[in-house]
Amino acid sequence: MAASLSTTTLYGVVDNSKKVHTHPSFNHITSPKFHHIPNYPFQLFINPKPTFKNPLSKSAITPSAISNRTETSAVTESTINLLDTAKVYDLNGNGIPISDLWKDRKAVVAFARHFGCVLCRKRADYLAAEKDKMDAAGVALVLIGPGSVDQAKAFSEQRKFKGEVYADPNYSSYEALQFVSGVTTTFTPGAGLKIIQAYMEGYRQDWGLSFEKDTRTKGGWQQGGIIVAGPGKNNISYVHKDKEAGDDPEIEDILMACCSQGN
């Protein structure tokens, strides 16, 4: 089977002017050409991989579209123990176990990829837009980013974020929750489209923060997620783990987990 493809990536468009040969077990793309989109920071080529839909399946569901709603019992005891020792730092540099953030209250806790990430800035706004509903339900809004306290301060001042901001310089909470990390989860066609959309909406990457040592040493490949937890250290009622950059769950799912009666 042969087809022509034109795929948008993080900062440009891949025009596969030659034929793309597809086979149920593999996809092979030959001689792609790259066209630069003006006003984006750098060029990047990602080999697009057309989705193969099993003819026996009734529907195709991508993993990034699924929120992993869990009950407290589904969070392992080892994860709870690790969260009890994972330290995060407030904007004054005071360190506390992350589980103290929901020990005596319910909280929506968002984990950013890093403080300079354009998609994380959009995530912060999309959650803050619903803060009135969280306040009415007595739920705190918290954002955590991997990096230094100074990076957290810069983010907070730039975004005027309505919630609480904490730094996790050791990535310990990310490791405890087993959030994914890697180049293949960062540079995806889906993430590229979301970055382009974010830029069109006026969001910008902070390249100064993005290239600081605390981010560069980890490569900037860390993904985050969102949890709803508390009151009680062991009470984690909702877990969403990003499958790729910009993998935001539906805000209705978060509000149902944190703010609906009975939750």
N, C-alpha and C positions, 0 to 999 in steps of 0.2 A: 504494500500500500504506500502511496506517496502523497505528500502534502507540503504546502509552504507554510512557514511559521514566521511571525513577527512578535517578539516577546519583550515586554517592558521589564527591566531589571532595576536595581537600586537607583542608579543614576543615569540610565540610558536605555536605548531600545536596541535589542538584538534582532536584526533582519536576516533571517535565514533564506537568502535568495535562492539557494540551491535546494534540491529536494531533500525531504526528511523521510527516511525509511523507517517505518515502524513495524514492530514484530511483537506478538503477545509477551515475549520474555525479555525484550530489551528495546531500547530506543537509541538510535545512532544519528547524530547530526553532523553534517559535513560543511566545512567552509562557511561558518557564520560571519556576518559583517556587523561591525559595531558602529552605531551612530550616536554621537554625544548629544545629550540634552543640555542646552546652555544654562548657566547659573547654578549648576550643581557642583559640589566641591571637588569631586574627582570621578574618573571613569572607572567602571568596574564591569567585567564581563562574567556572567553566570550562565553556564550551559543549561538552557531550559530543557525540562523533561516532560513531555506531554503525558497527561494522566491516562493510564490504561484502565478502562472500566470492564470489570469482569461481566461478560454477557449473561452469566447466571445470576448475578446479584440484581436485586430490585432497585437499589439506589446506591449512590456513591457518596460517602460521608468522609470529609477530610478530618484528620485528627485535630487540626488547629481550630475546628469549629465546635469542639466538644469541651464543655466545662466539667471538670472532674469533681462533682458534688460528692462529698464523703460525710459519713457520720463519725462521731468522736471515736467509736470503737475501731474505725478503719485506720486511724492514725496510730502507728505502732508505738509501743512503750519506749523503744530505743530512740525514736524521733522526739518524743516528749522529753526524754532525759537530755538529749542533745540541745534542745531548745532552752532547757533550764540552765544550761551552761554557756550558751552562745551569747556573747555580749554585743550590745549596740550602744551607741553614744549619742547623747542629745547635743544640741547646738552649743552648749556650754562645755562640752567635753566630758560630761559625767557618764560613766558606763553603768549599765544595768543588764541583767539577764533579759533577753527579749521577751520571755514569757511573763515578765512583770508588767508588760504593756497591756496584757489582758487578764491579769490575775484578779483584779477587783472590778472589772468592767467588761463590756462587750466592745470589740473593736474590729473595724475593717482595716487590714494591714496590707498595703500594696508594696511590692518589691520591684524596684526599678532595675533596668539593665545596668545603668550607671548614670551619674548625675548630669552628664552632658548629652545624653541620648535624646534625640528629637522625639521619638515615639514615647519615651517616658514622660516628657513634658506634656504631651497630649493626654497620656493616661492620667496624670495628676489633675488636669483640668476636667477630664470627663468624670472623675470621682468627686472632685470639689463641687461640681455643678449640682450634685445631689446631697451636699452636706447638710442642708436644712432638714431633709428627711431623716438623716442619721442623727442629727441633734435632737429632733423631736422624739426619736426612739431611744435616746440616751446612749448612742453608739459613737465611739471615738473614731476619727479618721487619721490614719498613720501612714506615712510613706518612708520606706527604708531604701537606702542605696548603698552599693558596695563602694567604698572609698573613704576618704578622710573627713574629719569634722569640718575642715575648711571648705571642702567641696560641697558638703551638705549645706553650709552657710550660704555659699554662693548660689546654689540652686534655690534655696528658700528666699533669698533676697530678689533673685531674678523673677521667679514665678509668683511671688506673693501668695504662696500656697496656704490655704486656709487651715489645713490640718497640721499635725505634728510631723517633724522631719528628724530622722535618725540616720547615723552612718554606721555601716558594718565594715570596718577596714580589713577584717580577716575573712570575710565571706562566710563566716561560721553559720549564720542562720540559713544562708542559701544551701550550704552543704547539708545541714540538718534536714531541710525540707526536700533535699535531692532535686533542686531545680536544675534543668539541663544547661549545658554550656558547650560551645563549639562553633566552629566556622560554619558548618552546614546548617545550624539552627539560626544563624544570623543572616547569612547571605542567601535568601530564598526569593523566588519571584514574588511570592505573596508579601513578604516584608518589603521588597522594593516598591511595590505598588502603594503600600501604606506610607512609606517614606515620601514618595512623590505627592500623595494626597495631603500629608501633613505639611509639606512645604507650600503647597497650593493654598492651604488654610492659614498660612502665615507663621507656622512653627519653624524654628531653626535649631540646628545642632549647635551646641557650644563646643567648638573644637579645642578651645583652651582647656576646658575641663576634661574633654575626651582623651586628650593626649598627656594628661598629667600622669606621673609615675604610678599612682595607685590604680589607675585604670589600665595603663599600658602593660603593666607586669602580668595582668591576667588576659591580655590580648583584646579586651573589650567584647569578648564573646559570650559573657554570662547572660543567661535569660532569667527572668523573674517570675512573678506570679501574684496571686491575691488570695488571702485567707480571711475568713471570719472566725474569730475566736473569743472565748470568755463569756461570762465571767468564770474564772477558774483556770488554772494553768493547763489542765488536761482537757479543757473543753474547746476543741477545734471542730467546728460544725461545717465548714465549707473550705475546700481547697481547689484552687485553679492553678495549674502549672503551665506556663507558656510553652507551646511547642516550637514557636519561632518568634522572632522579634515582632512586637506589635500585636501579639495574640491576646487582645483584650476580650474577656468574657462579656456577655450581655449584661448591661447594668441592671436589668430586671432580675437576673439571677442573684446578683449581689444583694440588692435591696430585699429580695424575698428571704435570703439567708440571714440578713442582719436586722431587718426592720419590720417584718411581717409579724402579726400576732401569733404567739405560740413559739416563736424562734428567739 
